[in-house]
Amino acid sequence: MKNILPLLAVIIFALSSTGCNKAEAEPHQEQYHNLNVTILLDLSDRISKTKNPGQAARDTAAVMQVVRSFKSHIRSKGIVHTDDKIRVIFYPSGSQELVHRTAAELSMDFSLIEGEAKRRAYETMDSIYSTGLGRIYDAASSAASFDGSDLFSFFSYRAKDDCISDLAGSKNILVILSDGYLYHKNNMLRSGNRFSYIGPESQHLKMFRGNHDWQKQFSEGDYGFLKTGADLDGLYILLLEVRPAEGHVRDYEVLRGYWGRWFEEMGVTAGNYKIIQTDLPSQNVPLIARFVENAVR
């Protein structure tokens, strides 16, 4: 009997240890983050086939990398555990029916998909997005006129509701494809040195060109975009394809100053946003992948 008791203790300990390891090896679904990705396309004249003939291809390459990163996250936790969401939006919505219909096809909410349909949706994402983006950019870039993208109003009135999920454990990411100049014909406001717009010919941009100490003037003069009052704490923002006007490459620095201050005033912490200048897809794709990877950690 004395010899049996130690043996039983060893067996019980071994079984309990094995059970713990099994639980650790199969984490519960609630331990995983669910991505909530919103991709906002600026379909202004920045994508015009005559003005910027290569922009649509660069935008598409960037969005496809977001899709690949989204799928990589799904794969890492298993498709069965997927309640992630991804969609494409515009603001304002515009009037092209084809663009609207195609954007709806690019809205995927895996929490509403069950069983084998989840796997099929996952496996066809690349094809669906590649084809859909092609249709959107073909239609939008050939338009006779461009109304612009009202990003100021979007952040003022829609960003929180459209981009931040109330579900616990969600990682909310907003990806914006824009040249960085903020303009809409119906939204030209100013209060002091705060503006709802900025363009290549705006005095509050031109005044900083050639000034190597522009950051000091920018800060002391309280320059920036008008405050929206929006609280975007918990949102990750990736601003892609910022394109300085020809002959003014340093506009990128100033635009980054305006956008960075604006994001932080809306509660987005410095480490939760990134502003990337337009470049070859081979240069920017790794930066996009790294940003999404860091957001879900």
Backbone torsions as a table, in degrees:
resi	resn	phi	psi	omega
1	MET	NA	-39.9	179.2
2	LYS	-63.0	-33.6	-179.7
3	ASN	-77.1	-28.1	-176.7
4	ILE	-74.8	-38.4	-176.0
5	LEU	-59.6	-48.4	177.2
6	PRO	-59.4	-37.3	-180.0
7	LEU	-64.3	-41.6	178.1
8	LEU	-63.1	-39.0	179.7
9	ALA	-61.8	-41.5	179.4
10	VAL	-64.0	-42.6	-178.8
11	ILE	-65.0	-45.0	-179.8
12	ILE	-61.8	-42.4	179.7
13	PHE	-63.3	-41.4	-179.3
14	ALA	-64.6	-41.3	-179.6
15	LEU	-67.2	-40.9	-179.4
16	SER	-67.6	-36.4	178.3
17	SER	-65.7	-42.1	179.2
18	THR	-62.2	-39.5	178.9
19	GLY	-63.4	-40.7	178.7
20	CYS	-64.1	-43.7	-179.2
21	ASN	-63.2	-37.8	-179.9
22	LYS	-65.6	-40.5	179.0
23	ALA	-65.1	-38.0	179.3
24	GLU	-69.4	-33.1	-177.8
25	ALA	-76.0	-19.9	-179.5
26	GLU	-124.8	72.1	-177.5
27	PRO	-60.8	148.2	179.9
28	HIS	-68.1	151.0	-177.3
29	GLN	-54.4	-33.9	-175.9
30	GLU	-66.1	-16.2	179.4
31	GLN	-77.2	-12.8	-178.9
32	TYR	-89.8	145.7	171.6
33	HIS	-82.8	145.2	172.2
34	ASN	-106.3	125.9	178.7
35	LEU	-77.2	138.6	173.3
36	ASN	-125.5	94.8	-171.2
37	VAL	-106.4	127.4	175.3
38	THR	-117.4	126.8	179.9
39	ILE	-111.9	113.8	-177.6
40	LEU	-102.8	115.7	-179.0
41	LEU	-96.3	128.0	173.5
42	ASP	-89.9	102.9	-176.8
43	LEU	-98.2	41.7	176.7
44	SER	-83.0	-167.2	-177.5
45	ASP	-68.3	-2.5	174.7
46	ARG	-61.9	-22.3	-179.6
47	ILE	-103.1	9.2	179.4
48	SER	-57.2	133.9	180.0
49	LYS	-63.3	-28.8	180.0
50	THR	-86.1	-35.2	-177.8
51	LYS	-80.1	-47.7	-178.7
52	ASN	-135.5	77.5	-173.0
53	PRO	-60.2	-22.1	-178.6
54	GLY	-99.7	0.3	-173.4
55	GLN	-67.7	-39.8	-179.4
56	ALA	-59.5	-40.4	179.7
57	ALA	-66.4	-39.3	178.9
58	ARG	-68.2	-41.6	176.7
59	ASP	-59.6	-46.0	-177.7
60	THR	-62.6	-42.4	178.9
61	ALA	-61.6	-39.2	179.9
62	ALA	-66.3	-45.8	-179.1
63	VAL	-65.4	-39.1	-179.5
64	MET	-64.7	-31.1	175.7
65	GLN	-70.1	-36.6	174.6
66	VAL	-59.9	-42.8	178.9
67	VAL	-62.8	-43.8	179.4
68	ARG	-63.1	-39.8	178.1
69	SER	-67.0	-38.1	176.4
70	PHE	-60.8	-46.8	179.7
71	LYS	-66.2	-36.1	178.8
72	SER	-62.6	-39.5	177.5
73	HIS	-64.4	-43.5	178.0
74	ILE	-60.1	-45.1	-177.9
75	ARG	-62.8	-35.2	-176.4
76	SER	-66.7	-26.2	-178.5
77	LYS	-110.2	-6.8	179.5
78	GLY	95.6	133.2	-174.8
79	ILE	-60.8	-32.6	-178.1
80	VAL	-62.6	-26.8	-178.6
81	HIS	-91.0	8.6	-170.2
82	THR	-85.1	117.5	170.2
83	ASP	-124.2	24.6	-175.1
84	ASP	-75.6	159.1	-177.9
85	LYS	-133.6	145.9	174.7
86	ILE	-149.0	141.5	178.7
87	ARG	-157.3	163.0	177.9
88	VAL	-114.4	133.0	179.4
89	ILE	-135.2	169.7	174.2
90	PHE	-137.7	157.9	175.1
91	TYR	-151.1	122.3	-5.7
92	PRO	-66.6	170.3	-170.0
93	SER	-70.7	-23.0	180.0
94	GLY	77.4	-175.6	-172.2
95	SER	-124.2	2.0	-177.9
96	GLN	-79.9	112.7	-175.9
97	GLU	-61.0	-40.4	-179.5
98	LEU	-60.9	-42.5	179.8
99	VAL	-63.5	-43.8	179.9
100	HIS	-64.1	-46.0	-177.8
101	ARG	-63.6	-40.2	-179.8
102	THR	-69.1	-40.0	178.1
103	ALA	-60.4	-37.8	178.1
104	ALA	-62.7	-34.8	178.4
105	GLU	-69.0	-22.7	-179.3
106	LEU	-92.4	8.6	175.2
107	SER	-95.2	114.8	-176.9
108	MET	-125.9	117.5	177.8
109	ASP	-116.1	100.7	-175.1
110	PHE	-70.3	-14.5	177.0
111	SER	-71.5	-17.3	-179.6
112	LEU	-99.3	2.1	-178.0
113	ILE	-110.9	137.7	-176.0
114	GLU	-123.8	156.4	171.5
115	GLY	58.8	-141.0	-175.7
116	GLU	-64.6	-22.8	179.1
117	ALA	-62.1	-29.3	177.2
118	LYS	-63.2	-45.0	-179.7
119	ARG	-64.7	-41.1	-179.9
120	ARG	-64.2	-40.7	178.4
121	ALA	-63.1	-42.8	178.8
122	TYR	-61.5	-46.1	-174.9
123	GLU	-71.1	-23.9	-177.4
124	THR	-100.0	1.8	-176.1
125	MET	-57.3	-46.1	-177.0
126	ASP	-58.4	-47.3	-178.6
127	SER	-65.1	-43.9	-178.6
128	ILE	-62.9	-44.6	-178.7
129	TYR	-70.6	-41.8	179.8
130	SER	-61.3	-46.4	179.3
131	THR	-67.1	-44.4	-178.1
132	GLY	-64.8	-44.4	178.9
133	LEU	-63.0	-37.2	177.2
134	GLY	-59.5	-44.1	179.8
135	ARG	-66.0	-42.8	-178.8
136	ILE	-61.7	-49.8	-176.1
137	TYR	-72.0	-33.5	175.7
138	ASP	-61.1	-44.3	-178.8
139	ALA	-71.3	-47.9	-174.5
140	ALA	-70.1	-39.0	-176.2
141	SER	-74.6	-13.9	179.4
142	SER	-101.0	5.2	-177.1
143	ALA	-62.8	150.0	-179.9
144	ALA	-71.2	-28.9	179.0
145	SER	-145.9	159.8	-178.2
146	PHE	-126.2	122.5	-179.8
147	ASP	-80.0	-18.5	-177.9
148	GLY	91.6	172.6	-179.9
149	SER	-116.1	122.2	-175.8
150	ASP	-89.6	75.2	-177.0
151	LEU	-70.0	-28.0	178.1
152	PHE	-63.5	-46.4	178.8
153	SER	-66.5	-35.5	179.0
154	PHE	-59.8	-47.8	-179.8
155	PHE	-70.4	-29.6	-179.5
156	SER	-71.5	-38.7	-168.4
157	TYR	-122.2	-19.7	-170.0
158	ARG	-123.5	-25.5	-169.5
159	ALA	-56.4	-45.4	-176.9
160	LYS	-63.0	-48.7	-178.1
161	ASP	-69.2	-37.1	-174.7
162	ASP	-81.3	-26.7	-168.2
163	CYS	-116.9	-11.5	-176.6
164	ILE	-115.1	117.2	179.7
165	SER	-84.1	144.1	177.8
166	ASP	-84.2	-8.9	-177.5
167	LEU	-70.1	132.6	179.5
168	ALA	-61.0	140.0	176.8
169	GLY	85.8	2.8	-179.9
170	SER	-78.8	141.2	171.6
171	LYS	-109.7	111.7	-172.8
172	ASN	-96.3	122.9	-178.5
173	ILE	-127.3	128.0	173.5
174	LEU	-110.2	122.4	176.7
175	VAL	-110.1	123.5	-178.9
176	ILE	-114.3	130.0	173.8
177	LEU	-105.1	105.8	-175.8
178	SER	-155.8	156.2	178.7
179	ASP	-79.3	-5.0	176.9
180	GLY	96.2	-18.1	175.5
181	TYR	-83.1	131.0	-173.4
182	LEU	-103.5	113.6	-176.3
183	TYR	-157.1	136.9	166.1
184	HIS	-150.3	135.5	-172.2
185	LYS	-58.5	-25.1	-178.0
186	ASN	-100.2	12.5	-176.2
187	ASN	-142.2	78.4	-177.8
188	MET	-124.5	85.7	-174.8
189	LEU	-116.1	154.1	177.3
190	ARG	-149.6	142.1	171.4
191	SER	-143.9	107.6	-174.9
192	GLY	63.6	-125.2	177.7
193	ASN	-101.9	24.9	176.7
194	ARG	-112.0	139.2	-172.7
195	PHE	-136.1	156.6	173.9
196	SER	-98.6	6.8	-175.0
197	TYR	-151.2	160.6	170.7
198	ILE	-161.2	133.1	-179.7
199	GLY	-137.1	172.2	-178.7
200	PRO	-57.4	-27.9	-178.8
201	GLU	-102.7	6.5	179.1
202	SER	-69.7	132.7	-178.8
203	GLN	-61.4	-34.3	-179.0
204	HIS	-74.9	2.6	167.7
205	LEU	-109.3	-45.6	-176.4
206	LYS	-61.1	-32.1	-176.7
207	MET	-64.5	-19.5	-178.4
208	PHE	-94.8	-9.8	179.4
209	ARG	-67.6	132.9	179.0
210	GLY	81.5	-1.9	179.2
211	ASN	-100.1	105.9	-176.9
212	HIS	-71.7	-14.6	178.4
213	ASP	-110.4	34.6	-173.4
214	TRP	-64.4	-29.1	-178.4
215	GLN	-60.5	-37.2	-180.0
216	LYS	-66.4	-46.0	178.2
217	GLN	-63.5	-39.5	179.6
218	PHE	-62.0	-46.2	-177.5
219	SER	-71.2	-48.5	-176.7
220	GLU	-68.2	-29.6	178.9
221	GLY	-86.8	-1.0	-179.0
222	ASP	54.2	48.8	176.0
223	TYR	-80.6	152.0	177.9
224	GLY	161.3	-174.9	173.5
225	PHE	-83.8	154.2	177.2
226	LEU	-58.9	140.0	178.6
227	LYS	-69.8	138.6	-176.8
228	THR	-95.5	-21.3	-174.3
229	GLY	82.1	-1.8	-179.4
230	ALA	-74.5	142.9	175.7
231	ASP	-108.9	104.1	-177.0
232	LEU	-109.7	28.8	176.2
233	ASP	-57.8	131.8	-179.5
234	GLY	95.7	-3.1	179.3
235	LEU	-98.8	135.6	172.1
236	TYR	-98.7	132.9	-177.9
237	ILE	-124.9	129.5	177.1
238	LEU	-120.0	109.4	178.9
239	LEU	-98.9	114.7	-173.2
240	LEU	-113.2	157.0	172.8
241	GLU	66.6	31.9	174.3
242	VAL	-64.6	124.2	-170.9
243	ARG	-126.1	102.1	178.4
244	PRO	-61.9	149.4	178.0
245	ALA	-61.5	148.4	-178.0
246	GLU	-56.9	130.0	-179.6
247	GLY	88.1	-1.6	-177.7
248	HIS	-133.6	62.6	-174.9
249	VAL	-63.2	-26.5	-178.5
250	ARG	-76.9	-5.1	173.7
251	ASP	-58.9	-28.1	-179.7
252	TYR	-58.2	-42.3	-179.4
253	GLU	-63.2	-43.8	-177.7
254	VAL	-69.4	-42.5	177.2
255	LEU	-60.5	-39.6	177.8
256	ARG	-64.0	-33.8	176.2
257	GLY	-65.3	-44.3	179.0
258	TYR	-64.7	-50.6	-177.0
259	TRP	-67.3	-41.4	-179.2
260	GLY	-61.9	-45.1	177.8
261	ARG	-61.9	-41.1	-179.0
262	TRP	-62.8	-47.6	179.2
263	PHE	-58.8	-45.8	-177.0
264	GLU	-67.4	-34.8	177.2
265	GLU	-69.2	-19.0	175.4
266	MET	-93.8	8.9	173.7
267	GLY	93.9	5.9	177.6
268	VAL	-85.4	117.9	-177.1
269	THR	-68.6	155.4	-174.2
270	ALA	-56.4	-34.5	-178.9
271	GLY	-80.3	-5.7	-175.8
272	ASN	-102.6	6.6	174.7
273	TYR	-137.0	155.6	177.4
274	LYS	-145.7	138.1	-178.2
275	ILE	-119.0	116.3	-171.1
276	ILE	-118.1	128.9	179.3
277	GLN	-74.3	149.1	178.6
278	THR	-59.5	143.7	-178.3
279	ASP	-165.5	-179.5	174.8
280	LEU	-60.4	140.4	178.4
281	PRO	-52.4	-35.3	-179.7
282	SER	-62.4	-24.1	178.7
283	GLN	-86.4	-36.9	-173.5
284	ASN	-91.5	-27.3	-178.2
285	VAL	-55.5	-45.8	178.7
286	PRO	-62.1	-33.2	179.4
287	LEU	-67.6	-37.9	178.1
288	ILE	-65.7	-46.2	-179.6
289	ALA	-60.2	-41.7	-178.7
290	ARG	-66.9	-38.6	-179.3
291	PHE	-63.6	-47.5	-179.5
292	VAL	-64.7	-41.3	179.2
293	GLU	-60.2	-43.2	179.9
294	ASN	-68.0	-32.4	-177.7
295	ALA	-66.8	-32.2	-175.7
296	VAL	-94.1	3.4	177.9
297	ARG	-71.9	NA	NA
